[in-house]
C-alpha cells in the first residue's frame, strides 16, 4: 500500500505520518484546521532534524520523508487512498462521524483503520457500508520509536484485510500482534490499570510520585515509571481508557482513580500541557 491517508494531526497522527512516510508511503495528513496540520508538519521536521543530528538517519532520508507528506483540511483528498488511518480524539461519536464521512468519499475497497487505544472496532465499523474493511491498527507513542503495532480484528473484519495490513505494517518495520477485539486490546488492558493503581498510591499518600516511579524502575525493571508514563501518554487518555474498561467489562477493579479525573479537570494532562504528575514547564 503506497497511498495512505491519516485523519488527525495530533501526537499519534503526526507520529504515524512520519513513520509511514519514512518507510516509503505517500502520506496525506488531515486535520480540521490549517494551523493543526502546519504545526504537525513543523513538529515532524524538528524530529527528523534531531534524528539527523544524532546520526540515526541521513539528511537524504529526512528530505525523502518530508517529500512523502502532504497536508490537507479536506477529507475529499482521500479519494485515491488505499488505506486511511483515523487517529482523532478518543471519543466514539467523533470517530463514527469520521468513518461515515470516509465511507462516502473513499473507494469501496479502501481499507479504513482506527488507531483507537480501547474503543470497539465493531462499533466503529457499523457506521460504514462495507464493515469488513474496517480494523484497528494501534500504534504506540512515540510511533517512530516504539516497535509494536496491535492489529485488531472486529467482529466483521475480513481475513483478507487483516492479512494485508499485517503484511504492510511488518514490511514497514514494526512487530505485529493480532488481537481479537476486547476493551484495551492487549497492552492497555494490562498497562493502564497499573497506571491507575499507581495514581491510587499517590492519592492515598503511600509514597511520592518520584518514589513510586523509582520503585517500579528499580524493582520491576521498567524503563520508565508508571506516573511518568501516564504523563507521556496523556492523563486524559489514561482516564478515557479506564472509563472504557469499566463500562465494557463492568468490574470494580477498573474504577478510575479520582486523582486522574482531578488532573484532567485541572488540565494537568502531562507533557502535552506542561503539567501532570510532574512539571514540564
C-alpha positions as CSV (number, residue, x, y, z in Angstrom):
1,X,0.0,0.0,0.0
2,X,1.7,3.2,-1.3
3,X,-1.0,5.8,-0.7
4,X,-2.0,6.4,2.9
5,X,-4.4,8.9,4.5
6,X,-4.2,9.9,8.2
7,X,-7.0,11.7,10.0
8,X,-5.8,13.6,13.0
9,X,-2.6,15.6,13.2
10,X,-2.1,15.3,17.0
11,X,0.7,13.4,18.6
12,X,-0.3,10.0,17.3
13,X,-1.3,11.1,13.8
14,X,1.9,13.0,13.1
15,X,3.9,10.1,14.5
16,X,2.2,7.7,12.2
17,X,2.7,10.0,9.3
18,X,6.4,10.4,10.0
19,X,6.9,6.7,10.3
20,X,5.0,5.6,7.2
21,X,6.4,8.4,5.1
22,X,9.9,7.3,6.2
23,X,9.0,3.7,5.2
24,X,8.2,5.0,1.7
25,X,4.5,5.5,1.6
26,X,2.9,8.7,0.1
27,X,1.0,10.2,3.1
28,X,-1.7,12.8,3.3
29,X,-2.1,14.1,6.9
30,X,-5.5,15.7,7.7
31,X,-7.0,17.8,10.4
32,X,-9.8,20.3,10.7
33,X,-7.7,23.4,10.8
34,X,-4.7,24.5,8.7
35,X,-2.8,25.5,11.8
36,X,-3.1,22.0,13.2
37,X,-1.5,20.3,10.1
38,X,1.1,23.0,9.7
39,X,2.1,22.6,13.3
40,X,2.3,18.8,12.8
41,X,4.5,19.2,9.7
42,X,6.8,21.5,11.6
43,X,7.0,19.1,14.5
44,X,7.8,16.2,12.1
45,X,10.6,18.3,10.6
46,X,12.1,19.1,14.0
47,X,12.0,15.4,15.0
48,X,13.7,14.4,11.7
49,X,16.4,17.1,12.2
50,X,17.1,15.7,15.6
51,X,17.5,12.3,14.2
52,X,19.9,13.6,11.6
53,X,21.9,15.3,14.3
54,X,22.1,12.1,16.3
55,X,23.1,10.2,13.1
56,X,20.1,7.9,13.3
57,X,19.1,8.9,9.7
58,X,20.8,10.7,6.8
59,X,19.9,14.2,5.6
60,X,18.7,12.5,2.4
61,X,16.4,10.2,4.4
62,X,15.0,13.3,6.2
63,X,14.2,15.0,2.9
64,X,12.6,11.9,1.3
65,X,10.4,11.5,4.4
66,X,9.2,15.1,4.2
67,X,8.7,14.9,0.4
68,X,6.3,11.9,1.1
69,X,4.0,14.0,3.4
70,X,1.2,16.3,2.2
71,X,-1.2,18.2,4.5
72,X,-4.9,18.9,4.0
73,X,-8.1,20.1,5.7
74,X,-10.3,18.4,3.2
75,X,-11.2,14.7,3.6
76,X,-12.1,14.6,-0.1
77,X,-8.3,14.5,-0.8
78,X,-8.5,10.9,0.4
79,X,-10.4,9.6,-2.6
80,X,-7.5,7.7,-4.0
81,X,-6.1,6.4,-0.8
82,X,-5.5,2.6,-0.4
83,X,-5.5,2.8,3.4
84,X,-6.9,5.5,5.8
85,X,-5.9,5.5,9.4
86,X,-8.0,7.6,11.8
87,X,-6.1,9.0,14.8
88,X,-8.5,11.6,16.1
89,X,-9.6,12.2,19.7
90,X,-10.6,9.1,21.7
91,X,-14.4,9.7,21.6
92,X,-16.7,7.2,19.9
93,X,-19.0,9.8,18.4
94,X,-16.2,11.7,16.8
95,X,-14.7,8.5,15.3
96,X,-18.1,7.3,14.0
97,X,-18.6,10.7,12.2
98,X,-15.2,10.5,10.6
99,X,-15.9,6.9,9.3
100,X,-19.3,7.9,8.0
101,X,-17.6,10.7,6.0
102,X,-14.8,8.4,4.8
103,X,-17.5,5.9,3.7
104,X,-18.9,8.4,1.2
105,X,-15.5,9.7,0.0
106,X,-13.2,6.7,-0.4
107,X,-13.4,3.8,-2.8
108,X,-15.3,0.7,-1.8
109,X,-12.0,-1.3,-1.4
110,X,-10.2,1.4,0.6
111,X,-9.2,-0.1,4.0
112,X,-10.4,2.0,6.9
113,X,-8.4,1.7,10.2
114,X,-8.7,3.3,13.6
115,X,-5.8,3.9,15.9
116,X,-8.1,3.8,18.9
117,X,-6.5,2.7,22.2
118,X,-9.5,0.9,23.6
119,X,-12.8,1.6,21.7
120,X,-14.9,-1.0,19.9
121,X,-13.7,-1.7,16.3
122,X,-17.1,-3.4,15.6
123,X,-19.0,-0.3,16.8
124,X,-17.0,2.0,14.5
125,X,-17.3,-0.5,11.6
126,X,-21.1,-0.5,11.9
127,X,-21.2,3.1,10.6
128,X,-19.8,2.2,7.1
129,X,-21.3,0.4,4.1
130,X,-18.7,-2.4,4.0
131,X,-17.7,-3.1,7.6
132,X,-15.5,-6.0,6.6
133,X,-12.9,-3.4,5.5
134,X,-12.6,-1.8,9.0
135,X,-10.0,-2.9,11.6
136,X,-7.8,-1.5,14.3
137,X,-4.2,-0.6,13.6
138,X,-3.0,0.5,17.0
139,X,0.5,2.2,17.1
140,X,2.2,3.3,20.3
141,X,3.8,6.6,21.3
142,X,6.3,7.7,20.2
143,X,5.4,6.0,16.9
144,X,8.8,6.2,15.1
145,X,10.5,4.6,18.1
146,X,8.0,2.0,19.5
147,X,8.2,-1.3,17.7
148,X,4.8,-2.8,18.5
149,X,1.6,-2.4,16.5
150,X,-1.6,-4.2,17.5
151,X,-3.7,-5.3,14.5
152,X,-7.2,-5.6,16.0
153,X,-10.0,-7.7,14.4
154,X,-13.5,-6.5,14.8
155,X,-16.5,-8.9,14.5
156,X,-16.9,-8.1,10.8
157,X,-13.3,-7.6,9.7
158,X,-12.4,-9.8,6.8
159,X,-9.4,-12.2,6.9
160,X,-8.1,-10.6,3.7
161,X,-8.0,-7.1,5.3
162,X,-6.3,-8.4,8.4
163,X,-3.6,-10.2,6.4
164,X,-3.0,-7.3,4.1
165,X,-2.5,-4.9,7.0
166,X,-0.3,-7.3,8.9
167,X,2.0,-7.7,5.9
168,X,2.1,-4.0,5.3
169,X,2.9,-3.0,8.8
170,X,5.5,-5.7,9.2
171,X,7.2,-4.7,6.0
172,X,7.3,-1.1,7.2
173,X,9.4,-2.4,10.1
174,X,7.1,-2.9,13.1
175,X,6.5,-6.0,15.2
176,X,2.8,-7.1,14.8
177,X,0.5,-8.9,17.1
178,X,-3.1,-9.8,16.1
179,X,-5.8,-9.2,18.7
180,X,-9.5,-10.2,18.8
181,X,-11.5,-7.1,19.7
182,X,-11.6,-6.7,23.5
183,X,-11.5,-3.4,25.6
184,X,-8.0,-2.1,25.8
185,X,-6.7,-4.9,23.5
186,X,-3.5,-6.4,25.0
187,X,-1.2,-3.7,26.1
188,X,-3.6,-1.1,27.5
189,X,-5.7,-3.8,29.2
190,X,-2.6,-4.6,31.3
191,X,-0.8,-1.2,31.3
192,X,-3.4,1.3,32.1
193,X,-4.8,-0.4,35.3
194,X,-1.2,-0.4,36.5
195,X,-1.0,3.3,36.0
196,X,-4.4,3.7,37.7
197,X,-3.1,1.8,40.7
198,X,0.0,4.0,40.9
199,X,-2.4,7.0,40.9
200,X,-4.3,5.5,43.8
201,X,-1.0,5.0,45.7
202,X,-0.1,8.7,45.2
203,X,-3.7,9.8,46.1
204,X,-3.6,7.7,49.3
205,X,-0.2,9.2,50.4
206,X,1.5,5.9,50.3
207,X,4.5,7.3,48.5
208,X,5.6,10.3,46.4
209,X,5.3,10.2,42.6
210,X,9.1,10.0,42.3
211,X,9.4,7.2,44.8
212,X,6.5,5.2,43.1
213,X,8.3,5.6,39.7
214,X,11.7,4.8,41.2
215,X,10.3,1.6,42.8
216,X,8.9,0.3,39.6
217,X,12.0,1.2,37.6
218,X,14.4,-0.5,40.0
219,X,12.1,-3.1,41.5
220,X,10.3,-4.3,38.3
221,X,13.0,-3.2,35.8
222,X,10.6,-0.9,33.9
223,X,12.4,1.6,31.7
224,X,10.0,4.4,32.9
225,X,7.8,4.7,36.0
226,X,4.0,4.4,35.7
227,X,3.3,8.1,36.6
228,X,5.9,9.4,34.2
229,X,4.5,7.1,31.6
230,X,1.0,8.5,32.2
231,X,2.3,12.0,31.6
232,X,3.8,10.8,28.3
233,X,0.6,9.0,27.2
234,X,-1.6,11.8,28.4
235,X,-3.6,11.6,31.7
236,X,-6.8,12.3,29.7
237,X,-6.1,9.3,27.5
238,X,-5.4,7.1,30.5
239,X,-8.7,8.2,32.1
240,X,-10.6,7.6,28.9
241,X,-9.2,4.0,28.6
242,X,-10.0,3.3,32.3
243,X,-13.6,4.5,31.7
244,X,-13.9,2.3,28.7
245,X,-12.6,-0.8,30.6
246,X,-15.0,-0.1,33.4
247,X,-18.0,0.4,31.1
248,X,-17.3,-2.5,28.9
249,X,-16.1,-5.1,31.4
250,X,-18.4,-3.9,34.3
251,X,-15.8,-4.8,37.0
252,X,-15.0,-2.6,40.0
253,X,-11.3,-3.3,39.6
254,X,-11.4,-0.9,36.6
255,X,-12.7,2.0,38.6
256,X,-10.7,5.1,37.5
257,X,-8.7,6.8,40.3
258,X,-10.4,10.1,41.3
259,X,-7.0,11.8,41.1
260,X,-7.0,11.1,37.3
261,X,-10.3,12.9,37.0
262,X,-9.0,15.8,39.1
263,X,-5.9,16.1,36.9
264,X,-8.0,16.2,33.7
265,X,-10.4,18.8,35.1
266,X,-7.4,20.9,36.1
267,X,-6.0,20.5,32.5
268,X,-2.9,18.8,34.0
269,X,-2.7,16.3,31.2
270,X,1.0,15.5,31.3
271,X,3.8,16.5,28.9
272,X,1.4,18.0,26.3
273,X,0.0,20.5,28.8
274,X,3.3,21.1,30.7
275,X,2.0,19.7,34.0
276,X,0.8,16.3,35.0
277,X,2.2,14.2,37.8
278,X,5.4,16.1,37.1
279,X,6.1,19.7,36.0
280,X,7.5,20.1,32.5
281,X,7.5,23.9,32.2
